[in-house]
Amino acid sequence: MIRIFKKLSREDALSQVNTFETGCWVNIINPDEKEINEICERFNIPRQIITDSLDDDENPRTERQDDIIHTIIKAPYKSKDGNVSVISLGIIITPKNIITVSLKEINVISDFYEKVMKNFYTTKKTRFIVQVFGKSNFYYQKYLDGIEKKINSIEKELLKSSRNEEVIQLLNIQKSLVYINTAVISNKKVLEKIIQGNFLKLYKEDEEMLEDIMVDNEQSIDMAGIYSNLLANTMDAYASIISNNLNIVMKFLASVTILMAIPTIIAGFYGMNVKLPLQESPMAFMFTILISFALTFSAMFVFIKNKFL
């Protein structure tokens, strides 16, 4: 899907246009072969730049090929099931246009045309890249806050849980944190390269924004590290709780088995075909039952006192 937007510095609203105009922003989402060929021919872009931007295994980087600047960053993506991952986002700067390429629609980009960014203009290319990094950091921190709340919610269920559901949830969170931590560290390297000014011309205002974004990026790295450690501790605690719960169950079952064994043993003795006490008494069966109950309840009292039951 290809969508074209335009907003000049003298305009208040972002408008969607139908033709590739000078100063427009071209947003490409999961393009087919025909769309890739059209973009490559129209803007004289090597095909590999588009395909690399669609490859989630590509490392974040920024590079220049002739008069084209190609930047790949890792942007956060939240799926419908609530799991957080990262996908590649390609930002291509041509002499006259901005092009963004991704496999899926992500909030980092959709916010630009759904909630028009302040001071966002399709003609200010350096500013656009800086704002994309800012939006990316914003959503990383937002999703990390959501992960923290999710961990806290699961922790409340740990003390009484013996199911696999919590384990699966924690593993999904752990995977999300690994993705996020790797992504924000990789994005930091791209930011450092951009700050050096070798690829993009930085204006004073852009430099100030980049410095703020670097601080936010460092904060995202710290948050991801803290939550990873918190999750590791939670997983260890969960394993200990599961083991303890199992021990409690086994102790209870062992105690019940012993209690049931007492009357069984007594009944076994009085079932022998030998001379036994009270065998001539008409109350022999009643005495046997009373002795069984007395011993069983005595053992139960001992178990309860020692918290076996």
Secondary structure as GFF3:
##gff-version 3
##sequence-region A 1 309
A	DSSP	beta_strand	2	6	.	.	.	ID=ss1
A	DSSP	beta_strand	15	17	.	.	.	ID=ss2
A	DSSP	beta_strand	25	29	.	.	.	ID=ss3
A	DSSP	alpha_helix	33	43	.	.	.	ID=ss4
A	DSSP	alpha_helix	47	53	.	.	.	ID=ss5
A	DSSP	beta_strand	61	65	.	.	.	ID=ss6
A	DSSP	beta_strand	68	78	.	.	.	ID=ss7
A	DSSP	beta_strand	84	93	.	.	.	ID=ss8
A	DSSP	beta_strand	98	102	.	.	.	ID=ss9
A	DSSP	alpha_helix	107	114	.	.	.	ID=ss10
A	DSSP	alpha_helix	125	158	.	.	.	ID=ss11
A	DSSP	alpha_helix	165	195	.	.	.	ID=ss12
A	DSSP	alpha_helix	204	269	.	.	.	ID=ss13
A	DSSP	alpha_helix	284	305	.	.	.	ID=ss14
###
